[in-house]
């Protein structure tokens, strides 16, 4: 396997592992209150540099199972089409339409599908954690 293919395979395994980890960390009796969409692409230098670390920060902030993570892979038309199905399943495809920048985490209220903010994956772990906390708090306030 050439280095480029190896790198792509590794990125794919990391992304799949993050999705599985975030999903499995959710408690059985807890429904996600925030949908977190990660816009990524193989050609995105910010994604390559910060994606894995940012993914770990998201997992660390999801100990309560409040986040549902959706990967929106914009690498190619094929990956974008596959990701569109995941966005549809989460009910945020229409809400995500104006958000096309890669290397960004977008937060949506799981109930209303309204935007709760965004943060770049280049942000520090503390900044990502704070953005997630703000999104969780905003979702909780909207549900009252």
Secondary structure as UniProt FT lines:
FT   HELIX           3..24
FT   TURN            28..29
FT   STRAND          34..40
FT   TURN            42..43
FT   HELIX           45..60
FT   TURN            61..64
FT   STRAND          67..73
FT   HELIX           77..90
FT   HELIX           93..96
FT   TURN            97..98
FT   STRAND          104..109
FT   TURN            110..112
FT   STRAND          115..120
FT   TURN            121..122
FT   HELIX           125..142
//
